[in-house]
C-alpha cells in the first residue's frame, strides 16, 4: 500500500484555493493559466484510478461531487468510476457521487488498515494529518508559475524528500517526490 498526495501548488508553496471556490483573496491562481492547465490526468494517476482509492475530505468531496458526475470525457469517467473514501464527521450521505463511501472512525487507523493504494486529492487537512503520522509515501505536486504571498501551505514543518521525476505539464511542472 502507498499513500500518494496530489496537490496544485504555487511557487511559494501555497495550496489553498487553487480554483477560487474558497473565496480567498488570492484564490483561483491555478485557473489563471487557462482551463487546460488543470484539465485531465495532470497528476499521471493512470491505472491508480482503477486500482486505488481516492481519499477526500468533506469540502473537497462536496466540491467534486458537484463538478465531476456530469462529465463524460475519458478522465472524468475514470475519476467517477474510482472508489472514494470520504473522511467527514458531519456528512451522512455521500450518494451524490458514485462509488463514494464514508470513512468511519479514526482517519489514521482507517488508512493504516486499508488495503491498496490511497490517493489524497486536495484535502489539505487529511494530507497534513497523514504526513504527521509518517503515512505519506509520495507527493505529486503540480507547481504553477505563480506566487500569491499568502495562504495555507502543504508542509507544516521541514521535510526531506527525494525527487523522483519532473515533467512539464502545460504552464506547470509536475514534480514527484518520495518520502522514504
N, C-alpha and C positions, 0 to 999 in steps of 0.2 A: 504494500500500500504506500502511495505517495500522496502528500498534500501539496497541491500546486495553487499558488496565489497569483491571480492575474489582475493587473491594475493599469489604468491610464494614469500617467504621471507627468508633471511639469518638470522643467529643468531644475527648478528649485525644490523639488521633492513633494509638491502638493498633489494629493489625490482627490481632494474634496470637490464635489460638484462639477465633474467634467462636462456634463450635458446641460447644466444650468437649471435642472429641475429642483435643486435645493434652494434656489432663490438667493444664493450668496452674492455679494458684490462682485466677486471675481469669477462666478460660475459661467459655464459654457465654453471654457477655454479649449476643449478638445474639438468642438464643433466649429471653431473659428477657422479651422483648416479644411472645411468642407465636409459634407456627409460621407464622402468616400474614405475619409481619414479614419472613420470608426466602423465602417460597414464590413460585413463578412467576418471571416475567421482570421482576424488580425493577430490573434494570440497563438495561431498554429496549433489549435487543440486537436484537430483531425479526429482520429478514431477515439480519443478520450471522451468525446461527447457520446459515443455509443457504449463504451465500456466503463466509464467513470460515473461519478455522481456529482452534480453541482450542489454546492452548499451556499445558501444565500440567507442573509439577514432579512428581517421583516421589510425594511424600507426598500432594499434592492428588489426583493421579490415582488412587492406591491407595484413598483415602477415597471419591472419587466413583465409582470402578468398583464399589464395594460398594453404594452408595446408589441410583444412577440407573438402571441397566439394567432393574430390575424394575418401574419406574414407567411408567404409561401415560397420564398426563394430557398435555394438549397441549404444555406447555412441556417436560416430560420427554422426550417423543417427539422434539421438535426438538433438544434437547440430545444425546440419544442418537444421533441421525442426523448430527450435526455431525462434521466432520473434526476429528481431535485429534492434536496432536503432543505427545509425552511426552519431556521432557528428563530423562534419567537415565543415570548411568554404571553403575548396578547392575542395573536391570531388563533382562531378556532377552525377556520375553513380555508383551505388552500386549493379548492377545486377550480378556481378561475384559470389556472394554468396546468395543463395536463402533466401527469407523472410527478406531481408535487406531493410531498408528504411532510408533515410536521415532525421535527426532531424533538422528541420528548425527553425531559431530564436535562442533565448537565451537558453542555456543549463539548467540553474536553473529553469527558467519558464517552460520549456518543461518537466522536471522531476516532478515539482510540479503539473502540470495539468494531468500527465499520470495516467491512471487507471491501477491498478495491480502492481505486484512486478517488480522491476528492479534489474538486476544482472549486476554489473560492473565487467568485467573481464580484468585484467591488466589495461591499460588505466589510468596510474598514475595521469595525469593532471585532468582527469574527477573525479577520486576518491577524490583528494585533494580539488577540487572546491566544490564538493558536501559536503564534511566534513566541509569546512569553512562556509557553509550556514546551517549547522546543519541538513542535509538531510540524512546522513548515519545512518541506524538503526543497521546494523550488519556487522562485519568483519569476514570472513572465511580465515584464514591465514595458508598456508602450509609452516611450518618452517623447513628448511633444516639444517643439522648439518654442516654448512659451515659459515665461517666468511671471508668476502672479503675485509674489511677495507675501502672501498671507493665506492661511487655510490649513486644514488638517493634513498631516504628513503620515506616510505609511510607517516609517521607522520611528519608534518611540525612544530607542536607545541605540548606541553604536552596534553595527552588525558587520561581521566579516563574511563576505560571500565570495564564491568562486564564479567568475564569468564563464559561462558555457558557450554562448553564441550571441552574435548581434546581426540583425538584418534590417535593412531599410524597408519600411512599410509606408509608402506614400510620404507624407510630410514628417512622419515619426520614425523612431528607431525601436525595434523590438529587441530587448536585451533579456536573455535568460540567465539566471543565476542559481547556483546550487548552494544550499546551506551546510551540507555535510559532505 
